[in-house]
Amino acid sequence: MIDILNIPELGKLEIVETYEYYDQPVLYSCRNAAGHLYLVVAADETINT
């Protein structure tokens, strides 16, 4: 499983609310230690041919 909260540019993140879930959160909001809120859409990086 991919660590969905590991985005070094944003700092330590915590999920505030999950809007869509499929095996892991796909659309969710999270907050960093500075209090900034982010809306995140998770996407797979692998290309299936």
C-alpha distance matrix in Angstrom:
0.0 3.8 6.5 8.6 11.5 11.9 14.9 17.6 20.4 20.1 19.9 18.2 17.0 17.0 16.4 19.9 19.4 17.1 19.1 16.9 13.8 12.2 9.1 8.4 11.3 12.7 16.1 16.6 19.0 18.4 21.0 21.4 23.8 26.7 26.3 25.4 23.6 21.2 20.3 16.9 15.9 12.4 12.9 11.3 12.9 13.5 16.9 17.6 21.3
3.8 0.0 3.8 5.7 8.8 8.7 11.3 14.1 16.7 16.7 16.8 15.5 14.5 15.1 14.8 18.4 18.4 16.3 18.3 16.5 14.1 13.0 10.8 8.9 10.7 11.6 14.6 15.0 16.9 16.1 18.5 18.7 21.3 23.9 23.7 22.5 20.9 18.4 17.7 14.3 13.6 10.1 10.7 9.6 10.7 12.2 15.9 17.4 21.1
6.5 3.8 0.0 3.8 5.5 5.6 8.8 11.4 14.3 13.9 13.4 11.9 11.0 11.9 12.2 16.0 16.6 15.3 17.8 16.8 14.7 14.6 12.6 9.8 10.7 12.2 14.4 13.9 15.1 13.6 15.5 15.3 17.7 20.5 20.5 19.6 18.4 16.3 16.3 13.3 13.6 10.8 12.4 12.3 13.3 15.3 19.0 20.8 24.5
8.6 5.7 3.8 0.0 3.8 5.6 7.7 11.1 13.2 12.1 12.5 11.2 9.3 10.0 9.7 13.2 13.6 12.2 14.6 13.8 12.4 12.9 11.9 8.5 8.1 9.2 10.9 10.3 11.5 10.5 12.9 13.3 16.2 18.6 18.2 16.9 15.2 12.8 12.6 9.5 10.1 7.7 10.2 11.1 12.6 15.3 18.7 20.7 24.4
11.5 8.8 5.5 3.8 0.0 3.8 6.0 8.9 11.0 9.4 9.1 7.4 5.7 7.1 8.0 11.6 13.1 12.8 15.6 15.7 14.8 16.0 15.0 11.4 10.4 11.8 12.5 10.8 10.8 8.6 10.1 9.9 12.6 15.2 15.0 14.2 13.1 11.4 12.2 10.0 11.9 10.5 13.3 14.6 15.7 18.6 22.0 24.2 27.9
11.9 8.7 5.6 5.6 3.8 0.0 3.8 6.0 9.0 8.6 8.1 7.5 7.6 10.1 11.7 15.2 16.8 16.5 19.1 18.9 17.8 18.5 17.3 14.0 13.5 14.4 15.4 14.1 14.0 11.6 12.5 11.2 13.5 15.9 16.6 15.6 15.2 13.5 14.6 12.2 13.8 12.0 14.0 14.7 14.9 17.8 21.3 23.8 27.4
14.9 11.3 8.8 7.7 6.0 3.8 0.0 3.8 5.6 5.7 6.7 7.8 8.0 11.2 12.6 15.6 17.3 17.2 19.4 19.5 19.1 20.0 19.4 16.0 14.8 15.0 15.3 14.1 13.5 11.3 11.7 10.3 12.8 14.4 15.3 13.7 13.6 11.6 13.1 11.0 12.9 11.8 13.7 14.9 14.6 18.0 21.2 24.1 27.5
17.6 14.1 11.4 11.1 8.9 6.0 3.8 0.0 3.8 5.4 5.3 7.6 9.4 13.0 15.3 18.1 20.3 20.6 22.9 23.2 22.9 23.7 22.9 19.6 18.5 18.8 19.0 17.6 16.5 13.8 13.3 10.8 12.4 13.8 15.6 14.4 15.2 13.9 16.0 14.4 16.5 15.5 17.2 18.2 17.4 20.5 23.7 26.8 30.1
20.4 16.7 14.3 13.2 11.0 9.0 5.6 3.8 0.0 3.8 5.9 9.2 10.5 14.2 16.2 18.4 20.6 21.1 23.0 23.7 23.9 25.1 24.8 21.3 19.7 19.5 19.1 17.7 16.1 13.7 12.9 10.4 12.3 12.6 14.4 12.5 13.7 12.4 14.9 13.9 16.2 16.0 17.6 19.2 18.3 21.7 24.6 27.9 31.0
20.1 16.7 13.9 12.1 9.4 8.6 5.7 5.4 3.8 0.0 3.8 6.8 7.4 10.9 13.0 14.9 17.3 18.3 20.4 21.5 21.9 23.6 23.5 19.9 17.8 17.9 17.1 15.1 13.0 10.3 9.1 6.7 9.0 9.4 10.8 9.0 10.2 9.4 12.3 11.9 14.9 15.2 17.6 19.6 19.4 23.0 25.9 29.0 32.2
19.9 16.8 13.4 12.5 9.1 8.1 6.7 5.3 5.9 3.8 0.0 3.8 6.2 9.9 12.8 15.0 17.9 19.2 21.8 23.0 22.9 24.6 24.0 20.3 18.7 19.5 18.9 16.6 14.5 11.2 9.4 6.1 7.1 8.7 10.7 10.3 11.9 11.8 14.8 14.4 17.4 17.2 19.8 21.4 21.3 24.6 27.9 30.8 34.2
18.2 15.5 11.9 11.2 7.4 7.5 7.8 7.6 9.2 6.8 3.8 0.0 3.8 7.0 10.4 12.9 15.9 17.3 20.3 21.5 21.1 22.9 22.1 18.4 16.9 18.4 18.1 15.4 13.5 9.9 8.3 5.6 6.3 9.4 10.6 11.1 12.0 12.3 14.9 14.4 17.4 17.0 19.9 21.4 21.8 25.0 28.4 31.0 34.5
17.0 14.5 11.0 9.3 5.7 7.6 8.0 9.4 10.5 7.4 6.2 3.8 0.0 3.8 6.7 9.3 12.2 13.5 16.6 17.9 17.8 19.9 19.4 15.6 13.7 15.2 14.6 11.7 9.8 6.2 5.5 4.5 7.0 9.8 9.6 9.6 9.5 9.5 11.7 11.3 14.4 14.4 17.7 19.6 20.6 23.8 27.1 29.5 33.1
17.0 15.1 11.9 10.0 7.1 10.1 11.2 13.0 14.2 10.9 9.9 7.0 3.8 0.0 3.8 6.3 9.3 11.1 14.5 16.1 15.9 18.4 18.0 14.3 12.2 14.5 13.7 10.3 8.7 5.3 5.5 6.5 8.5 11.5 10.2 10.8 9.8 10.2 11.9 11.8 14.7 14.9 18.4 20.5 22.1 25.1 28.4 30.4 34.1
16.4 14.8 12.2 9.7 8.0 11.7 12.6 15.3 16.2 13.0 12.8 10.4 6.7 3.8 0.0 3.8 5.8 7.3 10.8 12.5 12.6 15.5 15.6 11.9 9.3 11.6 10.5 7.1 6.0 4.2 6.5 9.1 11.7 14.0 12.0 11.9 9.6 9.5 9.9 9.8 12.5 12.9 16.7 19.0 21.2 24.1 27.1 28.9 32.5
19.9 18.4 16.0 13.2 11.6 15.2 15.6 18.1 18.4 14.9 15.0 12.9 9.3 6.3 3.8 0.0 3.8 7.1 10.0 12.8 13.7 17.1 17.8 14.4 11.4 13.3 11.3 7.5 5.5 4.9 6.6 10.0 12.4 14.0 11.1 11.2 8.6 9.4 9.8 11.0 13.8 15.1 19.0 21.7 24.0 27.0 29.8 31.5 35.0
19.4 18.4 16.6 13.6 13.1 16.8 17.3 20.3 20.6 17.3 17.9 15.9 12.2 9.3 5.8 3.8 0.0 3.8 6.5 9.5 10.8 14.4 15.7 12.7 9.5 11.1 9.0 5.7 5.4 7.1 9.8 13.4 16.0 17.5 14.5 14.0 10.8 10.6 9.6 10.5 12.5 14.0 17.7 20.5 23.3 26.1 28.6 29.9 33.4
17.1 16.3 15.3 12.2 12.8 16.5 17.2 20.6 21.1 18.3 19.2 17.3 13.5 11.1 7.3 7.1 3.8 0.0 3.8 5.9 7.0 10.7 12.3 9.6 6.3 7.9 6.3 4.3 6.5 8.8 12.3 15.5 18.5 20.2 17.5 16.5 13.1 11.9 9.8 9.6 10.5 11.6 15.0 17.7 20.7 23.2 25.6 26.6 30.1
19.1 18.3 17.8 14.6 15.6 19.1 19.4 22.9 23.0 20.4 21.8 20.3 16.6 14.5 10.8 10.0 6.5 3.8 0.0 3.8 6.8 10.4 13.1 11.1 7.8 7.8 5.4 5.4 8.0 11.3 14.8 18.2 21.4 22.5 19.7 18.2 14.5 12.9 10.0 10.0 10.0 11.8 14.8 17.7 20.9 23.3 25.2 26.0 29.3
16.9 16.5 16.8 13.8 15.7 18.9 19.5 23.2 23.7 21.5 23.0 21.5 17.9 16.1 12.5 12.8 9.5 5.9 3.8 0.0 3.8 6.9 10.0 8.8 6.2 5.5 5.0 6.9 10.4 13.4 17.1 20.2 23.5 25.0 22.4 20.8 17.2 15.0 11.8 10.6 9.3 10.1 12.5 15.0 18.6 20.5 22.2 22.8 26.0
13.8 14.1 14.7 12.4 14.8 17.8 19.1 22.9 23.9 21.9 22.9 21.1 17.8 15.9 12.6 13.7 10.8 7.0 6.8 3.8 0.0 3.8 6.4 5.6 4.4 5.3 7.0 8.5 12.2 14.3 18.1 20.8 24.0 25.9 23.6 22.3 19.0 16.8 14.0 12.1 10.7 10.1 12.3 13.9 17.6 19.2 21.2 21.4 24.8
12.2 13.0 14.6 12.9 16.0 18.5 20.0 23.7 25.1 23.6 24.6 22.9 19.9 18.4 15.5 17.1 14.4 10.7 10.4 6.9 3.8 0.0 3.8 5.2 6.3 6.4 9.4 11.6 15.3 17.2 20.9 23.2 26.5 28.5 26.6 25.1 21.9 19.4 16.6 14.1 11.9 10.3 11.4 12.1 15.9 16.8 18.6 18.4 21.7
9.1 10.8 12.6 11.9 15.0 17.3 19.4 22.9 24.8 23.5 24.0 22.1 19.4 18.0 15.6 17.8 15.7 12.3 13.1 10.0 6.4 3.8 0.0 3.8 7.0 8.4 11.8 13.3 16.7 17.9 21.3 23.2 26.2 28.7 27.1 26.0 23.1 20.7 18.4 15.6 13.8 11.5 12.4 12.3 15.7 16.3 18.6 18.4 21.9
8.4 8.9 9.8 8.5 11.4 14.0 16.0 19.6 21.3 19.9 20.3 18.4 15.6 14.3 11.9 14.4 12.7 9.6 11.1 8.8 5.6 5.2 3.8 0.0 3.8 6.2 9.3 10.2 13.3 14.2 17.6 19.4 22.4 24.8 23.3 22.2 19.5 17.1 15.2 12.4 11.3 9.1 11.0 11.6 14.9 16.3 19.0 19.5 23.2
11.3 10.7 10.7 8.1 10.4 13.5 14.8 18.5 19.7 17.8 18.7 16.9 13.7 12.2 9.3 11.4 9.5 6.3 7.8 6.2 4.4 6.3 7.0 3.8 0.0 3.8 5.9 6.4 9.7 11.0 14.7 17.0 20.2 22.3 20.4 19.1 16.1 13.8 11.7 9.3 8.6 7.5 10.4 12.2 15.5 17.6 20.2 21.1 24.7
12.7 11.6 12.2 9.2 11.8 14.4 15.0 18.8 19.5 17.9 19.5 18.4 15.2 14.5 11.6 13.3 11.1 7.9 7.8 5.5 5.3 6.4 8.4 6.2 3.8 0.0 3.8 6.4 10.0 12.0 15.8 18.1 21.6 23.2 21.3 19.4 16.2 13.3 10.5 7.7 5.7 4.9 7.5 10.0 13.4 15.6 17.8 18.8 22.3
16.1 14.6 14.4 10.9 12.5 15.4 15.3 19.0 19.1 17.1 18.9 18.1 14.6 13.7 10.5 11.3 9.0 6.3 5.4 5.0 7.0 9.4 11.8 9.3 5.9 3.8 0.0 3.8 7.2 10.1 13.8 16.6 20.2 21.3 19.1 16.9 13.5 10.6 7.4 5.7 4.7 6.5 9.6 12.8 15.8 18.5 20.4 21.7 25.0
16.6 15.0 13.9 10.3 10.8 14.1 14.1 17.6 17.7 15.1 16.6 15.4 11.7 10.3 7.1 7.5 5.7 4.3 5.4 6.9 8.5 11.6 13.3 10.2 6.4 6.4 3.8 0.0 3.8 6.6 10.4 13.4 16.9 18.1 15.7 14.0 10.5 8.3 5.9 5.4 6.8 8.5 12.2 15.3 18.0 20.9 23.2 24.8 28.2
19.0 16.9 15.1 11.5 10.8 14.0 13.5 16.5 16.1 13.0 14.5 13.5 9.8 8.7 6.0 5.5 5.4 6.5 8.0 10.4 12.2 15.3 16.7 13.3 9.7 10.0 7.2 3.8 0.0 3.8 7.1 10.5 13.9 14.7 12.1 10.4 6.8 5.5 4.4 5.9 8.9 11.0 14.7 18.0 20.2 23.4 25.8 27.7 31.1
18.4 16.1 13.6 10.5 8.6 11.6 11.3 13.8 13.7 10.3 11.2 9.9 6.2 5.3 4.2 4.9 7.1 8.8 11.3 13.4 14.3 17.2 17.9 14.2 11.0 12.0 10.1 6.6 3.8 0.0 3.8 6.9 10.3 11.6 9.4 8.3 5.7 5.4 6.7 7.5 11.0 12.3 16.0 18.8 20.6 23.9 26.7 28.9 32.4
21.0 18.5 15.5 12.9 10.1 12.5 11.7 13.3 12.9 9.1 9.4 8.3 5.5 5.5 6.5 6.6 9.8 12.3 14.8 17.1 18.1 20.9 21.3 17.6 14.7 15.8 13.8 10.4 7.1 3.8 0.0 3.8 6.8 7.9 5.8 5.5 4.6 6.3 9.1 10.5 14.2 15.5 19.1 21.9 23.2 26.7 29.5 31.9 35.4
21.4 18.7 15.3 13.3 9.9 11.2 10.3 10.8 10.4 6.7 6.1 5.6 4.5 6.5 9.1 10.0 13.4 15.5 18.2 20.2 20.8 23.2 23.2 19.4 17.0 18.1 16.6 13.4 10.5 6.9 3.8 0.0 3.8 5.5 5.4 5.7 7.0 8.4 11.7 12.6 16.2 17.0 20.3 22.7 23.5 27.0 30.0 32.7 36.2
23.8 21.3 17.7 16.2 12.6 13.5 12.8 12.4 12.3 9.0 7.1 6.3 7.0 8.5 11.7 12.4 16.0 18.5 21.4 23.5 24.0 26.5 26.2 22.4 20.2 21.6 20.2 16.9 13.9 10.3 6.8 3.8 0.0 3.8 5.4 7.6 9.9 12.0 15.4 16.4 20.0 20.7 23.9 26.1 26.8 30.2 33.4 36.0 39.5
26.7 23.9 20.5 18.6 15.2 15.9 14.4 13.8 12.6 9.4 8.7 9.4 9.8 11.5 14.0 14.0 17.5 20.2 22.5 25.0 25.9 28.5 28.7 24.8 22.3 23.2 21.3 18.1 14.7 11.6 7.9 5.5 3.8 0.0 3.8 5.7 9.1 11.7 15.4 17.0 20.8 22.0 25.2 27.7 28.2 31.8 34.7 37.5 40.9
26.3 23.7 20.5 18.2 15.0 16.6 15.3 15.6 14.4 10.8 10.7 10.6 9.6 10.2 12.0 11.1 14.5 17.5 19.7 22.4 23.6 26.6 27.1 23.3 20.4 21.3 19.1 15.7 12.1 9.4 5.8 5.4 5.4 3.8 0.0 3.8 6.4 9.7 13.2 15.4 19.1 20.8 24.2 27.0 28.0 31.6 34.4 37.0 40.4
25.4 22.5 19.6 16.9 14.2 15.6 13.7 14.4 12.5 9.0 10.3 11.1 9.6 10.8 11.9 11.2 14.0 16.5 18.2 20.8 22.3 25.1 26.0 22.2 19.1 19.4 16.9 14.0 10.4 8.3 5.5 5.7 7.6 5.7 3.8 0.0 3.8 6.7 10.3 12.7 16.4 18.4 21.6 24.6 25.5 29.1 31.7 34.5 37.7
23.6 20.9 18.4 15.2 13.1 15.2 13.6 15.2 13.7 10.2 11.9 12.0 9.5 9.8 9.6 8.6 10.8 13.1 14.5 17.2 19.0 21.9 23.1 19.5 16.1 16.2 13.5 10.5 6.8 5.7 4.6 7.0 9.9 9.1 6.4 3.8 0.0 3.8 6.9 9.7 13.4 15.7 19.1 22.3 23.6 27.2 29.7 32.2 35.5
21.2 18.4 16.3 12.8 11.4 13.5 11.6 13.9 12.4 9.4 11.8 12.3 9.5 10.2 9.5 9.4 10.6 11.9 12.9 15.0 16.8 19.4 20.7 17.1 13.8 13.3 10.6 8.3 5.5 5.4 6.3 8.4 12.0 11.7 9.7 6.7 3.8 0.0 3.8 6.1 9.8 12.2 15.5 18.8 20.1 23.7 26.0 28.5 31.8
20.3 17.7 16.3 12.6 12.2 14.6 13.1 16.0 14.9 12.3 14.8 14.9 11.7 11.9 9.9 9.8 9.6 9.8 10.0 11.8 14.0 16.6 18.4 15.2 11.7 10.5 7.4 5.9 4.4 6.7 9.1 11.7 15.4 15.4 13.2 10.3 6.9 3.8 0.0 3.8 6.9 10.0 13.2 16.8 18.5 22.0 24.1 26.3 29.5
16.9 14.3 13.3 9.5 10.0 12.2 11.0 14.4 13.9 11.9 14.4 14.4 11.3 11.8 9.8 11.0 10.5 9.6 10.0 10.6 12.1 14.1 15.6 12.4 9.3 7.7 5.7 5.4 5.9 7.5 10.5 12.6 16.4 17.0 15.4 12.7 9.7 6.1 3.8 0.0 3.8 6.3 9.6 13.1 14.9 18.3 20.5 22.7 26.0
15.9 13.6 13.6 10.1 11.9 13.8 12.9 16.5 16.2 14.9 17.4 17.4 14.4 14.7 12.5 13.8 12.5 10.5 10.0 9.3 10.7 11.9 13.8 11.3 8.6 5.7 4.7 6.8 8.9 11.0 14.2 16.2 20.0 20.8 19.1 16.4 13.4 9.8 6.9 3.8 0.0 3.8 6.5 10.2 12.4 15.6 17.5 19.4 22.6
12.4 10.1 10.8 7.7 10.5 12.0 11.8 15.5 16.0 15.2 17.2 17.0 14.4 14.9 12.9 15.1 14.0 11.6 11.8 10.1 10.1 10.3 11.5 9.1 7.5 4.9 6.5 8.5 11.0 12.3 15.5 17.0 20.7 22.0 20.8 18.4 15.7 12.2 10.0 6.3 3.8 0.0 3.8 7.0 9.5 12.5 14.8 16.7 20.2
12.9 10.7 12.4 10.2 13.3 14.0 13.7 17.2 17.6 17.6 19.8 19.9 17.7 18.4 16.7 19.0 17.7 15.0 14.8 12.5 12.3 11.4 12.4 11.0 10.4 7.5 9.6 12.2 14.7 16.0 19.1 20.3 23.9 25.2 24.2 21.6 19.1 15.5 13.2 9.6 6.5 3.8 0.0 3.8 6.4 9.2 11.1 13.1 16.5
11.3 9.6 12.3 11.1 14.6 14.7 14.9 18.2 19.2 19.6 21.4 21.4 19.6 20.5 19.0 21.7 20.5 17.7 17.7 15.0 13.9 12.1 12.3 11.6 12.2 10.0 12.8 15.3 18.0 18.8 21.9 22.7 26.1 27.7 27.0 24.6 22.3 18.8 16.8 13.1 10.2 7.0 3.8 0.0 3.8 5.7 8.1 10.0 13.6
12.9 10.7 13.3 12.6 15.7 14.9 14.6 17.4 18.3 19.4 21.3 21.8 20.6 22.1 21.2 24.0 23.3 20.7 20.9 18.6 17.6 15.9 15.7 14.9 15.5 13.4 15.8 18.0 20.2 20.6 23.2 23.5 26.8 28.2 28.0 25.5 23.6 20.1 18.5 14.9 12.4 9.5 6.4 3.8 0.0 3.8 6.6 9.6 12.9
13.5 12.2 15.3 15.3 18.6 17.8 18.0 20.5 21.7 23.0 24.6 25.0 23.8 25.1 24.1 27.0 26.1 23.2 23.3 20.5 19.2 16.8 16.3 16.3 17.6 15.6 18.5 20.9 23.4 23.9 26.7 27.0 30.2 31.8 31.6 29.1 27.2 23.7 22.0 18.3 15.6 12.5 9.2 5.7 3.8 0.0 3.8 6.4 9.7
16.9 15.9 19.0 18.7 22.0 21.3 21.2 23.7 24.6 25.9 27.9 28.4 27.1 28.4 27.1 29.8 28.6 25.6 25.2 22.2 21.2 18.6 18.6 19.0 20.2 17.8 20.4 23.2 25.8 26.7 29.5 30.0 33.4 34.7 34.4 31.7 29.7 26.0 24.1 20.5 17.5 14.8 11.1 8.1 6.6 3.8 0.0 3.8 6.4
17.6 17.4 20.8 20.7 24.2 23.8 24.1 26.8 27.9 29.0 30.8 31.0 29.5 30.4 28.9 31.5 29.9 26.6 26.0 22.8 21.4 18.4 18.4 19.5 21.1 18.8 21.7 24.8 27.7 28.9 31.9 32.7 36.0 37.5 37.0 34.5 32.2 28.5 26.3 22.7 19.4 16.7 13.1 10.0 9.6 6.4 3.8 0.0 3.8
21.3 21.1 24.5 24.4 27.9 27.4 27.5 30.1 31.0 32.2 34.2 34.5 33.1 34.1 32.5 35.0 33.4 30.1 29.3 26.0 24.8 21.7 21.9 23.2 24.7 22.3 25.0 28.2 31.1 32.4 35.4 36.2 39.5 40.9 40.4 37.7 35.5 31.8 29.5 26.0 22.6 20.2 16.5 13.6 12.9 9.7 6.4 3.8 0.0
